[in-house]
């Protein structure tokens, strides 16, 4: 979510802040499909895009 290359609690917190508290939007390629900038980005091929 926050594209720091780690999957941790900070990702969940960032998502909740974005959805419910007016926090910053996720980094590119949001809101479109594509891979993130992190070397550990997940593949987007299985999404609904």
N, C-alpha and C positions, 0 to 999 in steps of 0.2 A: 504493500500500500504506500509506504513512504519511500520506496525505491532505494533503501540503504543497503540492499543485498542480503539482509537478514530476515528470517521469518520469526518474529517475536511479538511480545505484547504491545510494542510500540505501533505495529501495524493495525491492530484492533483499535487502539486508542485513536490513532489518526483517522480511521474510518468513522468511528463514532463521532468524533469532533466534526468531521466534514458533513455527516448526515444530519446531526441534531444540534450542533452548536455553532454553525457558521464558520467552521474551520477551513483551512486551505484545501483546494481541490487536489486530487491525486496528480502526480506528475505525468507528463506525456508518456504514452500516447492517449491518455484519457482525454475526452470521452469516446474516442474511436478505438478500434481494435489495432493491435500491433504489439511488438515486443517493447519492453521497457529498456531503460538505459543501463540497468544493472547487469553485470555478467551472469547473474543467477536468475534472470527473468524467466518466468514461466511461459510456456508456449500457449498461444492464443487460439490454436487450431480447433480446440474442442468447445469453444464458446458458441454463443448464439449469434455471433456476428456474421 
